[in-house]
Every structure is written in structure tokens, then in C-alpha cells.
Amino acid sequence: MKQHKWHKEIKAWADGEDIEFKALNGEWLYTSYPHWNSNDEYRIKPQPKEPQYLYIHLNAVGDYFIKKLDNFYGCKYIGKIKLEDTDA
């Protein structure tokens, strides 16, 4: 039996990966519910190649916050944590 056209993407979606579809303007957009039998084109969302970080902030009363933002309102930036690529 022939595999579905989007077999690889369907499996990745079932495993929790993000799926994108190609809009009419050519831009790739996230979709939470792909319509696999439509005429849309799908792909597994590419993972960023540049390093990703979590930033550590300290507020005036001594509370720490770990955010994906390098600027967190009312807090002092005190460091960052580099996230490793687990596909290596």
C-alpha cells in the first residue's frame, strides 16, 4: 500500500512537532489542525540554527525570572543560559 503524500509530516505532527502550511502569498504559517487531504503544501517547521538562550533576570525584591526575553520589565538582566541542540 502506498504511503500518504504527507506521511512524514503526519507522523511528526502526531509526535508533537509543529507543522506549517504554505499560504497563497508563499509564506509558511503554523497550523494546529492540518487538513491533510486538501491541496495545501505542508512541512515540518524548521528548527532555528542560531543559538537559543534563556535569560535570567532579578527584580528589586530578589525574585529571579527565567524568560526567553532578554529584556524583562522592571528587572535587572544578570545572565543567560545557552540551550543545546539535542539533535547533534
VENDA-V608961 format. One record per residue. N is the residue number from 1. RES is the residue in one small letter. PHI is phi in degrees with one decimal (* if undefined). OMEGA is omega in whole degrees, 0 to 359 (999 if undefined). Layout:
# VENDA-V608961
n: [N & N]
res: [RES & RES]
phi: [PHI & PHI]
omega: [OMEGA & OMEGA]
This chain:
# VENDA-V608961
n: [1 & 2 & 3 & 4 & 5 & 6 & 7 & 8 & 9 & 10 & 11 & 12 & 13 & 14 & 15 & 16 & 17 & 18 & 19 & 20 & 21 & 22 & 23 & 24 & 25 & 26 & 27 & 28 & 29 & 30 & 31 & 32 & 33 & 34 & 35 & 36 & 37 & 38 & 39 & 40 & 41 & 42 & 43 & 44 & 45 & 46 & 47 & 48 & 49 & 50 & 51 & 52 & 53 & 54 & 55 & 56 & 57 & 58 & 59 & 60 & 61 & 62 & 63 & 64 & 65 & 66 & 67 & 68 & 69 & 70 & 71 & 72 & 73 & 74 & 75 & 76 & 77 & 78 & 79 & 80 & 81 & 82 & 83 & 84 & 85 & 86 & 87 & 88]
res: [m & k & q & h & k & w & h & k & e & i & k & a & w & a & d & g & e & d & i & e & f & k & a & l & n & g & e & w & l & y & t & s & y & p & h & w & n & s & n & d & e & y & r & i & k & p & q & p & k & e & p & q & y & l & y & i & h & l & n & a & v & g & d & y & f & i & k & k & l & d & n & f & y & g & c & k & y & i & g & k & i & k & l & e & d & t & d & a]
phi: [* & -72.6 & -71.9 & -59.9 & -52.8 & -107.1 & -50.7 & -62.1 & -70.1 & -63.2 & -62.7 & -61.8 & -63.3 & -64.7 & -85.1 & 98.4 & -79.5 & -79.2 & -116.5 & -120.4 & -122.0 & -89.8 & -74.2 & -59.7 & -83.2 & 90.1 & -81.8 & -87.9 & -124.4 & -67.2 & -134.4 & -87.6 & -134.2 & -64.7 & -101.6 & -60.2 & -96.0 & -83.0 & -87.5 & -66.5 & -104.5 & -120.6 & -153.9 & -77.5 & -58.7 & -64.2 & -87.1 & -64.1 & -91.9 & -79.1 & -60.5 & -109.6 & -131.0 & -110.5 & -106.6 & -103.0 & -128.2 & -127.1 & -93.5 & -65.0 & -97.4 & 94.2 & -84.6 & -96.7 & -132.1 & -114.9 & -134.3 & -81.2 & -92.4 & -87.4 & -135.0 & -118.7 & -51.2 & 75.0 & -121.7 & -94.7 & -71.1 & -124.6 & 167.3 & -143.3 & -119.8 & -82.2 & -85.8 & -88.1 & -80.3 & -83.4 & -85.9 & -70.6]
omega: [181 & 179 & 177 & 180 & 183 & 183 & 182 & 181 & 178 & 179 & 179 & 178 & 178 & 178 & 175 & 179 & 179 & 179 & 178 & 174 & 182 & 180 & 181 & 179 & 178 & 180 & 177 & 182 & 177 & 172 & 179 & 180 & 180 & 174 & 191 & 182 & 179 & 178 & 180 & 174 & 184 & 172 & 172 & 183 & 179 & 178 & 182 & 179 & 180 & 181 & 178 & 183 & 165 & 184 & 182 & 182 & 179 & 178 & 187 & 181 & 175 & 177 & 177 & 176 & 175 & 186 & 173 & 180 & 177 & 179 & 182 & 188 & 175 & 182 & 177 & 176 & 180 & 178 & 178 & 180 & 179 & 177 & 181 & 175 & 184 & 180 & 184 & 999]
